[in-house]
Amino acid sequence: MDVVDTAIGEPSATSILFFLVFIIATLGITYYAAKKSQSASQFYSAGRGVTGLQNGLALSGDYMSAASFLGIAGLVSLRGFDGLIYSIGFLVGWPILMFLIAEPLRNLGKFTFVDVLAYRLSKKPIRIAASVGSLMTVFFYLIAQMVGAGTLIMMIFGMPYELAVVIVGMVMITYVLFGGMLATTWVQIIKAVLLLSGGSILVFLIMLHFGFSYGELFSQAAMSYGDRVLEPGGLVASPMDAVSLGIALMFGTAGLPHILMRFYTVRDAKTARKSVFYATGFIGFFYILTFTIGFGAMVIVGQGAISAIDSGGNMAAMLLAEATGGAVFLGFMAAVAFATILAVVAGLTLAGASTLSHDLYAGVFRAGRSTEEEEVKVARIATLSMGILAIVLGLIFQGQNVAFMVGLAFAVAASANFPALVLSILWRNYSTFGAVASIATGTTLAVGLIIISPTVWVDLLRNPAAIFPLSNPAIISVAGAFAAGYIGSKLRPDSEASRRYDEQKIRNYLGVGSE
């Protein structure tokens, strides 16, 4: 099917019907959740009443973005085997979450991961520094999602980019503003079920085409495009670049604010671990699907047709859905792509609003003296502000190649958030000054190095050569953040933080005093 003959980009009654069904269903959930989201605990953490399976689905829903579904499938369809780097990189961070972070995070914190850092360190400086790292991660990720939302919905539904961005922003604001974490959780669950179901059906149709033989699928791919599509080196040629990218994806997963705050929606640490176990299974299965979808699109649709619609390959999965299941299946998968974008944007917005209201307003400006009603009110104002900002950023960055924003979000999360979180949990002598130095160094290196990397300096700013040779700076910025945390803690020890370490360890492992 190398000739482009597709309904993508034209208004489709089927797509619009599926789209409206999803919106009506999730707004109904939001109406129900709004009645229960009056307290801070309900707004930020769904009253800690989410089960392990539900939270596992919600975690996977938060994580499986449109970039994962459409982007990785597109990468594999055009570049072959190397798309697997992203699949594996996104997945391997979850064991770290399960075995190292889930239990202490749930036992030590209240609503955000910054609570863990502030447990034994000086609250004001650490909340300010950690909030900056958290907000930068959210903003970079949000820009990429909003621009991706506008572009994809414009291409799938044939509506103007500006209208697509506004619709995504307004619906997302409604979810978070009125339904809080409870509504966001159920939106994530529905989206995860739809995405896994749609992907499974698509893979079934692919394998049906090849007699349920992966050998046949791969041999036809090699026959059409050469053995190179089955070999590494087509996307990331430099081993150092591959390692750096892997570090960003692996440790970045364990530092994403909208993922970490999900551990507060369950009742205890055991359920938090269980939810990561479920999430790892769902996400692992999902990335196997994307890899199969990519190769299926390469053979059934053809690289020429995929590139003709979108040079980045983002429509590969949609073209494949149309080729294997017709207009109805394309309509369903288009609605799933829309649901995917909405759910991730809602999770990011809630994480950003929580940082502004809980960490900065309640923790810094009010020094813990605000009432729950006051904090929820500020959280809703912050949600509205974040939503409007997301729409504005989506409109400002229209037409820009913002793929580097996702890489930057993961690099900042891996460099600013992850080292501070791990050191505060595991190292007795970690000091407030060391934590602030770690976050500042990680953030500065991640942002600075990616600006002078080939991704921005050459591809975006059109300079002849990059100052920093690696496309992702994580190998330098993560090491720098750990080093700054160690050196800063040695230079300016914090006796009070060290004294409270034993108290923290008891709560960490036994859950004594956790909410």
ROFIGU-366699 format. One line per field, with one value per residue (C-alpha): x, y, z; residue in three letters. Coordinates in Angstrom, 3 decimals. Example, Ala and Ser with C-alpha at 12.3 -4.5 7.8 and 13.67 -1.06 7.14 Angstrom:
<sites>
c1 <- [12.300, 13.670];
c2 <- [-4.500, -1.060];
c3 <- [7.800, 7.140];
residuo <- [ALA, SER];
</sites>
This chain:
<sites>
c1 <- [0.000, 2.763, 0.197, -1.382, -5.121, -6.452, -9.309, -6.893, -7.201, -10.855, -13.763, -15.154, -18.558, -17.137, -14.189, -16.410, -18.903, -16.195, -14.723, -18.091, -18.776, -15.413, -15.942, -19.501, -18.450, -15.474, -17.415, -20.024, -17.245, -16.015, -19.509, -19.555, -15.992, -16.698, -19.056, -16.205, -13.318, -13.860, -11.008, -7.279, -6.913, -9.722, -8.460, -4.767, -4.971, -8.571, -8.981, -6.308, -9.064, -7.680, -6.900, -3.606, -5.068, -6.847, -3.705, -1.629, -3.926, -3.909, -0.099, 0.174, -2.418, -0.363, 2.773, 1.545, 1.387, 0.647, 4.414, 4.761, 1.925, 2.220, 5.845, 7.514, 5.380, 6.367, 10.072, 10.037, 8.154, 10.779, 13.977, 13.385, 15.043, 16.418, 12.917, 13.208, 15.680, 12.804, 10.500, 13.058, 14.271, 10.760, 10.126, 13.279, 12.632, 9.686, 11.665, 13.540, 10.200, 8.984, 11.994, 13.599, 11.045, 7.414, 7.487, 9.422, 7.503, 4.145, 5.265, 7.149, 5.068, 1.606, 0.599, 3.758, 7.271, 8.623, 7.100, 9.712, 12.595, 11.132, 10.603, 13.992, 15.589, 14.896, 11.456, 11.525, 14.721, 14.147, 10.506, 11.471, 14.330, 12.399, 9.326, 11.419, 12.703, 9.214, 7.559, 10.241, 9.661, 5.900, 6.167, 8.543, 6.376, 3.202, 4.470, 5.307, 1.918, -0.116, 1.709, 1.440, -2.264, -2.982, -0.998, -2.361, -5.998, -5.653, -4.287, -6.752, -9.995, -9.244, -10.005, -7.899, -4.837, -5.933, -9.369, -7.801, -5.491, -8.339, -10.623, -7.916, -7.156, -10.773, -11.770, -8.623, -9.295, -12.809, -11.485, -8.921, -10.683, -13.884, -12.947, -9.405, -7.379, -10.440, -11.678, -8.133, -7.575, -10.680, -9.863, -6.449, -7.994, -10.469, -7.718, -5.377, -8.069, -8.952, -5.314, -4.366, -7.539, -7.108, -3.419, -4.147, -6.795, -4.422, -1.632, -4.103, -4.997, -1.293, -0.435, -3.487, -1.983, 1.294, -0.177, 0.650, 4.357, 6.823, 9.408, 7.257, 6.711, 10.436, 11.478, 9.064, 10.403, 13.975, 12.924, 11.375, 13.905, 17.038, 18.535, 19.393, 15.858, 16.512, 19.889, 20.821, 22.465, 19.724, 18.684, 21.375, 24.795, 26.956, 27.187, 27.630, 24.473, 22.580, 23.763, 22.909, 19.444, 18.915, 19.884, 17.442, 14.553, 15.290, 15.946, 13.612, 10.693, 11.524, 11.541, 8.357, 6.104, 2.799, 3.905, 5.262, 2.144, 0.103, 1.608, -0.422, -3.738, -3.440, -3.908, -0.435, 3.056, 2.124, -0.615, 1.830, 4.262, 1.419, 0.285, 3.821, 3.820, 0.566, 1.757, 5.019, 3.056, 0.636, 3.398, 5.665, 2.804, 2.049, 5.619, 5.630, 2.480, 4.094, 7.115, 4.866, 2.682, 5.786, 6.987, 3.432, 3.071, 6.459, 5.374, 1.605, 1.431, 4.939, 7.543, 6.746, 3.089, 3.947, 6.488, 4.122, 1.522, 4.010, 7.791, 8.200, 6.055, 3.506, 0.566, 1.963, -0.351, -3.386, -2.612, -2.169, -5.492, -7.205, -5.423, -6.302, -9.661, -11.195, -12.799, -14.583, -11.376, -9.551, -12.295, -11.903, -8.086, -8.348, -10.566, -8.081, -5.243, -7.314, -8.064, -4.348, -3.430, -6.205, -5.345, -1.616, -2.251, -4.714, -2.130, 0.569, -1.759, -2.723, 0.962, 1.810, -1.174, -0.233, 3.307, 2.032, -0.655, 0.736, 4.516, 4.832, 1.681, 0.943, 4.517, 6.504, 4.302, 1.947, 4.583, 2.091, -0.526, -3.131, -6.475, -7.572, -10.330, -7.806, -5.356, -8.009, -9.164, -5.590, -5.190, -8.228, -6.919, -3.545, -5.300, -7.107, -3.846, -1.920, -4.668, -4.708, -0.897, -0.947, -3.302, -1.160, 2.069, 0.416, -0.542, 2.863, 4.826, 2.585, 4.586, 7.748, 9.591, 9.245, 10.424, 13.386, 10.945, 10.115, 13.820, 14.406, 11.542, 13.049, 16.566, 15.425, 13.408, 16.426, 18.896, 16.982, 14.366, 15.743, 19.180, 17.655, 14.918, 17.299, 19.920, 17.316, 15.943, 19.227, 21.993, 22.062, 24.501, 22.523, 22.089, 19.723, 22.562, 23.571, 19.983, 19.603, 23.009, 22.036, 18.719, 20.235, 23.185, 21.051, 18.533, 21.168, 23.241, 20.215, 18.788, 22.134, 23.617, 20.503, 20.479, 24.016, 23.387, 22.729, 18.986, 18.598, 21.851, 21.899, 18.384, 16.424, 18.791, 20.448, 24.052, 26.634, 27.939, 26.919, 29.026, 27.988, 28.170, 25.431, 21.741, 20.735, 22.805, 21.704, 25.022, 26.654, 23.766, 22.760, 26.377, 26.775, 23.661, 24.846, 28.322, 26.890, 24.666, 27.670, 30.077, 27.444, 26.546, 30.228, 30.877, 27.818, 26.636, 23.158, 23.152, 19.356, 18.768, 21.182, 19.505, 16.073, 17.345, 16.646, 13.102, 12.675, 13.997, 11.438, 8.588, 10.084, 10.163, 7.349, 4.948, 4.558, 2.863, 2.184, -1.147];
c2 <- [0.000, 2.448, 4.619, 7.015, 6.417, 7.273, 8.967, 10.426, 14.195, 14.212, 14.587, 11.116, 10.388, 7.226, 9.063, 11.852, 9.329, 7.450, 10.795, 12.026, 8.733, 9.003, 12.666, 12.094, 9.038, 10.770, 13.980, 11.806, 10.390, 13.924, 14.957, 12.003, 12.680, 16.404, 15.514, 13.714, 16.117, 18.717, 17.820, 18.060, 14.288, 13.707, 16.343, 15.321, 11.572, 10.353, 9.782, 7.030, 4.621, 3.376, -0.374, -1.857, -3.015, 0.299, 2.271, -0.041, 0.712, 4.436, 4.451, 2.783, 5.241, 8.156, 6.742, 5.464, 8.773, 9.493, 9.824, 6.236, 4.797, 6.726, 7.856, 4.522, 2.654, 5.327, 5.095, 1.317, 1.559, 3.898, 2.935, -0.696, -2.402, 0.736, 1.856, -0.886, 1.348, 3.621, 0.711, -0.911, 2.438, 3.490, 0.095, -0.522, 2.409, 0.576, -2.021, 0.926, 2.420, -0.909, -1.924, 1.390, 4.200, 3.013, 2.019, 4.995, 7.394, 6.133, 5.964, 9.262, 11.573, 13.040, 14.351, 14.979, 13.527, 16.849, 15.819, 13.033, 15.464, 17.843, 15.081, 15.551, 18.413, 22.137, 22.542, 25.999, 25.817, 22.204, 22.780, 25.798, 23.967, 20.727, 22.609, 24.317, 20.938, 19.463, 22.364, 22.421, 18.710, 19.257, 22.302, 20.633, 17.510, 19.606, 21.618, 18.419, 16.877, 19.977, 20.517, 16.799, 16.938, 19.789, 18.234, 14.714, 15.741, 18.095, 15.204, 12.583, 14.572, 17.270, 20.132, 23.336, 23.075, 25.968, 24.446, 21.060, 22.603, 24.573, 21.503, 19.384, 22.169, 22.875, 19.219, 18.538, 21.591, 20.263, 16.850, 18.204, 21.352, 19.610, 15.951, 16.180, 12.983, 10.696, 11.840, 11.881, 8.325, 6.972, 8.833, 7.137, 3.714, 4.035, 5.298, 2.417, -0.201, 1.357, 1.663, -1.884, -3.291, -1.317, -2.198, -5.897, -5.985, -4.249, -6.750, -9.641, -8.294, -7.906, -11.442, -12.785, -11.222, -13.124, -16.452, -15.630, -15.962, -13.300, -15.003, -14.291, -10.655, -10.004, -11.872, -9.778, -6.603, -7.654, -8.660, -5.215, -2.957, -5.026, -6.670, -3.244, -2.873, -5.910, -4.616, -1.928, 1.326, 2.790, 5.449, 5.750, 5.021, 6.198, 3.774, 6.738, 8.362, 5.095, 4.809, 8.447, 8.051, 4.874, 6.645, 9.482, 7.131, 4.778, 7.289, 9.885, 7.491, 7.361, 11.168, 12.164, 14.134, 12.970, 9.328, 9.691, 11.371, 8.292, 6.391, 8.534, 7.355, 3.903, 3.012, 1.632, 0.762, -2.846, -1.652, 0.890, -1.928, -4.039, -1.182, -0.876, -4.644, -4.368, -1.234, -2.914, -5.813, -3.563, -1.264, -4.173, -5.715, -2.339, -1.835, -5.316, -4.219, -0.981, -2.885, -5.320, -2.457, -0.673, -3.637, -4.385, -0.841, -1.070, -4.131, -3.702, 0.091, 0.748, 3.336, 5.518, 5.919, 6.495, 9.222, 10.864, 11.491, 12.487, 12.504, 11.509, 8.409, 9.429, 8.239, 4.737, 3.094, 4.971, 4.036, 0.433, 0.474, 1.709, -0.850, -3.806, -2.821, -0.243, 3.109, 1.919, 0.642, 3.814, 5.842, 3.823, 4.140, 7.884, 8.274, 6.179, 8.495, 11.481, 9.783, 9.062, 12.719, 13.976, 11.586, 12.386, 16.154, 15.848, 13.977, 16.559, 19.454, 17.914, 17.348, 20.969, 22.319, 20.148, 21.538, 25.121, 24.722, 22.090, 22.507, 26.243, 27.876, 25.648, 24.508, 27.708, 30.819, 29.642, 27.474, 24.664, 26.896, 26.844, 25.074, 22.219, 24.377, 27.124, 24.668, 23.047, 26.501, 27.426, 24.030, 24.749, 28.235, 26.639, 24.027, 26.726, 28.669, 25.548, 24.663, 28.138, 28.139, 24.722, 26.056, 29.181, 27.159, 24.775, 27.737, 29.457, 26.340, 25.458, 23.990, 23.636, 20.335, 19.768, 16.156, 17.364, 18.556, 14.973, 14.163, 17.295, 16.444, 13.009, 14.465, 17.023, 14.379, 12.033, 14.774, 17.037, 14.823, 11.272, 11.874, 14.094, 11.536, 8.554, 10.324, 11.672, 8.141, 6.199, 8.489, 9.589, 12.472, 14.062, 17.741, 20.493, 22.346, 19.139, 18.558, 22.109, 21.862, 18.510, 19.791, 23.054, 21.279, 18.557, 21.035, 23.454, 20.736, 19.011, 22.206, 23.777, 20.711, 19.874, 23.456, 22.994, 19.373, 18.277, 18.033, 21.797, 23.464, 21.820, 20.480, 23.402, 26.407, 25.357, 25.769, 23.785, 21.717, 21.003, 22.178, 19.135, 15.908, 13.808, 14.172, 13.488, 14.895, 12.472, 10.640, 13.957, 15.704, 12.735, 12.112, 15.853, 15.932, 12.987, 14.549, 17.950, 16.278, 14.450, 17.414, 19.867, 17.579, 17.201, 20.948, 21.938, 19.076, 19.147, 17.612, 17.892, 16.057, 13.301, 13.015, 12.556, 9.825, 7.016, 8.321, 8.445, 4.890, 3.511, 5.237, 4.258, 0.498, 0.085, 2.810, 4.129, 7.532, 7.410, 8.767];
c3 <- [0.000, -0.912, -2.709, -0.197, -0.208, 3.213, 5.042, 7.621, 7.707, 6.670, 9.127, 9.795, 11.331, 12.941, 14.513, 15.799, 17.242, 19.191, 20.245, 21.612, 23.432, 25.225, 26.145, 27.442, 29.484, 31.096, 31.799, 33.540, 35.722, 36.406, 37.537, 39.953, 41.162, 41.704, 44.561, 46.331, 45.646, 48.340, 50.742, 49.943, 50.284, 47.747, 45.305, 45.359, 46.043, 45.427, 49.176, 48.980, 47.961, 44.623, 44.479, 43.273, 39.950, 39.362, 40.170, 37.967, 35.043, 35.908, 36.144, 32.756, 31.412, 32.728, 31.121, 27.747, 25.929, 22.282, 21.847, 23.043, 20.988, 17.736, 18.033, 18.770, 16.227, 13.679, 14.599, 14.182, 10.876, 9.401, 11.264, 12.186, 15.150, 16.852, 17.819, 20.440, 22.352, 23.301, 24.160, 26.493, 27.867, 28.856, 30.490, 32.549, 34.870, 36.428, 38.436, 39.991, 40.981, 42.332, 44.423, 45.371, 45.410, 45.714, 49.401, 50.850, 48.640, 49.932, 53.570, 53.763, 51.579, 51.624, 48.198, 46.084, 45.861, 47.230, 50.593, 50.761, 50.260, 52.859, 55.455, 57.149, 55.207, 55.754, 54.270, 52.693, 50.562, 49.506, 48.546, 46.425, 44.662, 44.141, 42.917, 40.231, 38.979, 39.135, 37.287, 34.575, 33.939, 33.755, 31.447, 28.961, 28.848, 28.604, 25.607, 23.735, 24.541, 23.584, 20.280, 19.584, 20.475, 18.085, 15.241, 15.629, 16.032, 13.060, 10.995, 12.264, 12.443, 9.874, 12.307, 12.607, 14.854, 17.082, 17.680, 18.497, 21.124, 22.719, 22.864, 24.514, 26.983, 27.930, 28.402, 30.430, 32.647, 33.288, 34.392, 36.838, 38.044, 39.094, 39.504, 40.861, 41.165, 41.242, 37.828, 36.432, 37.698, 35.971, 32.753, 32.878, 33.517, 30.621, 28.328, 29.312, 28.682, 25.308, 24.255, 25.267, 23.667, 20.435, 20.216, 20.845, 18.103, 15.708, 16.459, 16.024, 12.563, 11.703, 12.782, 10.932, 7.802, 8.393, 9.512, 13.170, 12.408, 13.555, 11.349, 8.301, 9.388, 9.859, 6.701, 4.618, 6.255, 5.391, 1.867, 1.249, 2.973, 3.525, 6.601, 8.028, 9.455, 11.684, 12.907, 15.474, 14.423, 12.222, 14.726, 17.403, 15.933, 18.865, 21.846, 24.220, 22.861, 23.336, 26.960, 27.676, 26.171, 28.193, 31.429, 30.699, 29.944, 32.857, 35.650, 34.143, 34.619, 38.339, 38.525, 36.644, 39.057, 37.539, 37.897, 41.445, 42.839, 41.864, 44.801, 47.184, 45.755, 47.395, 51.061, 51.916, 50.664, 49.858, 47.501, 45.986, 45.132, 43.784, 41.536, 40.081, 39.461, 37.486, 35.666, 34.620, 33.125, 31.239, 29.972, 28.961, 26.997, 25.418, 24.173, 22.624, 20.784, 19.514, 18.203, 16.304, 15.040, 13.731, 11.698, 10.578, 9.242, 7.538, 5.529, 5.094, 4.622, 3.321, 4.340, 1.326, 2.274, 5.944, 5.121, 2.608, 5.338, 8.062, 7.709, 11.366, 10.904, 13.561, 11.463, 10.870, 13.432, 12.073, 8.467, 9.559, 11.433, 8.279, 6.078, 8.319, 9.866, 7.562, 8.374, 11.549, 13.149, 12.076, 13.797, 16.987, 17.019, 16.301, 19.368, 21.377, 20.275, 21.419, 24.761, 25.171, 24.753, 27.037, 29.848, 29.883, 29.725, 32.648, 34.717, 33.969, 34.791, 38.132, 38.978, 38.142, 40.089, 43.102, 43.076, 42.947, 45.621, 48.004, 47.739, 47.098, 48.472, 51.475, 52.153, 51.501, 51.482, 54.245, 55.995, 56.590, 58.239, 55.447, 55.880, 53.600, 52.073, 51.325, 49.755, 47.532, 46.403, 45.453, 43.738, 41.557, 40.688, 39.851, 37.685, 35.716, 35.312, 34.215, 31.725, 30.165, 30.044, 28.330, 25.642, 25.129, 24.904, 22.435, 20.229, 20.544, 19.562, 16.608, 13.749, 15.837, 16.078, 19.817, 19.935, 22.004, 24.688, 25.677, 25.854, 27.903, 30.281, 30.912, 31.211, 33.833, 35.716, 35.711, 36.666, 39.054, 40.693, 40.747, 42.411, 45.125, 45.806, 46.029, 48.156, 50.588, 51.103, 51.274, 52.592, 56.229, 55.636, 52.791, 53.683, 52.614, 50.885, 49.076, 47.913, 46.592, 44.864, 43.326, 41.947, 40.647, 39.010, 37.429, 36.052, 34.726, 33.064, 31.509, 30.034, 29.090, 27.421, 25.421, 24.030, 22.657, 21.585, 17.979, 18.768, 19.309, 18.209, 14.757, 14.028, 15.485, 15.421, 12.118, 13.297, 11.311, 14.260, 17.843, 20.790, 22.884, 20.843, 22.533, 21.673, 25.275, 28.157, 30.911, 31.211, 32.200, 33.979, 36.184, 37.223, 37.874, 40.056, 42.193, 42.483, 43.483, 46.109, 47.611, 47.534, 48.806, 51.711, 52.652, 52.441, 54.491, 56.710, 58.246, 61.731, 62.103, 58.827, 59.877, 63.298, 61.700, 59.360, 61.883, 62.403, 58.612, 58.239, 60.711, 58.888, 55.539, 56.238, 58.776, 57.601, 61.171, 60.972, 57.230, 56.027];
residuo <- [MET, ASP, VAL, VAL, ASP, THR, ALA, ILE, GLY, GLU, PRO, SER, ALA, THR, SER, ILE, LEU, PHE, PHE, LEU, VAL, PHE, ILE, ILE, ALA, THR, LEU, GLY, ILE, THR, TYR, TYR, ALA, ALA, LYS, LYS, SER, GLN, SER, ALA, SER, GLN, PHE, TYR, SER, ALA, GLY, ARG, GLY, VAL, THR, GLY, LEU, GLN, ASN, GLY, LEU, ALA, LEU, SER, GLY, ASP, TYR, MET, SER, ALA, ALA, SER, PHE, LEU, GLY, ILE, ALA, GLY, LEU, VAL, SER, LEU, ARG, GLY, PHE, ASP, GLY, LEU, ILE, TYR, SER, ILE, GLY, PHE, LEU, VAL, GLY, TRP, PRO, ILE, LEU, MET, PHE, LEU, ILE, ALA, GLU, PRO, LEU, ARG, ASN, LEU, GLY, LYS, PHE, THR, PHE, VAL, ASP, VAL, LEU, ALA, TYR, ARG, LEU, SER, LYS, LYS, PRO, ILE, ARG, ILE, ALA, ALA, SER, VAL, GLY, SER, LEU, MET, THR, VAL, PHE, PHE, TYR, LEU, ILE, ALA, GLN, MET, VAL, GLY, ALA, GLY, THR, LEU, ILE, MET, MET, ILE, PHE, GLY, MET, PRO, TYR, GLU, LEU, ALA, VAL, VAL, ILE, VAL, GLY, MET, VAL, MET, ILE, THR, TYR, VAL, LEU, PHE, GLY, GLY, MET, LEU, ALA, THR, THR, TRP, VAL, GLN, ILE, ILE, LYS, ALA, VAL, LEU, LEU, LEU, SER, GLY, GLY, SER, ILE, LEU, VAL, PHE, LEU, ILE, MET, LEU, HIS, PHE, GLY, PHE, SER, TYR, GLY, GLU, LEU, PHE, SER, GLN, ALA, ALA, MET, SER, TYR, GLY, ASP, ARG, VAL, LEU, GLU, PRO, GLY, GLY, LEU, VAL, ALA, SER, PRO, MET, ASP, ALA, VAL, SER, LEU, GLY, ILE, ALA, LEU, MET, PHE, GLY, THR, ALA, GLY, LEU, PRO, HIS, ILE, LEU, MET, ARG, PHE, TYR, THR, VAL, ARG, ASP, ALA, LYS, THR, ALA, ARG, LYS, SER, VAL, PHE, TYR, ALA, THR, GLY, PHE, ILE, GLY, PHE, PHE, TYR, ILE, LEU, THR, PHE, THR, ILE, GLY, PHE, GLY, ALA, MET, VAL, ILE, VAL, GLY, GLN, GLY, ALA, ILE, SER, ALA, ILE, ASP, SER, GLY, GLY, ASN, MET, ALA, ALA, MET, LEU, LEU, ALA, GLU, ALA, THR, GLY, GLY, ALA, VAL, PHE, LEU, GLY, PHE, MET, ALA, ALA, VAL, ALA, PHE, ALA, THR, ILE, LEU, ALA, VAL, VAL, ALA, GLY, LEU, THR, LEU, ALA, GLY, ALA, SER, THR, LEU, SER, HIS, ASP, LEU, TYR, ALA, GLY, VAL, PHE, ARG, ALA, GLY, ARG, SER, THR, GLU, GLU, GLU, GLU, VAL, LYS, VAL, ALA, ARG, ILE, ALA, THR, LEU, SER, MET, GLY, ILE, LEU, ALA, ILE, VAL, LEU, GLY, LEU, ILE, PHE, GLN, GLY, GLN, ASN, VAL, ALA, PHE, MET, VAL, GLY, LEU, ALA, PHE, ALA, VAL, ALA, ALA, SER, ALA, ASN, PHE, PRO, ALA, LEU, VAL, LEU, SER, ILE, LEU, TRP, ARG, ASN, TYR, SER, THR, PHE, GLY, ALA, VAL, ALA, SER, ILE, ALA, THR, GLY, THR, THR, LEU, ALA, VAL, GLY, LEU, ILE, ILE, ILE, SER, PRO, THR, VAL, TRP, VAL, ASP, LEU, LEU, ARG, ASN, PRO, ALA, ALA, ILE, PHE, PRO, LEU, SER, ASN, PRO, ALA, ILE, ILE, SER, VAL, ALA, GLY, ALA, PHE, ALA, ALA, GLY, TYR, ILE, GLY, SER, LYS, LEU, ARG, PRO, ASP, SER, GLU, ALA, SER, ARG, ARG, TYR, ASP, GLU, GLN, LYS, ILE, ARG, ASN, TYR, LEU, GLY, VAL, GLY, SER, GLU];
</sites>
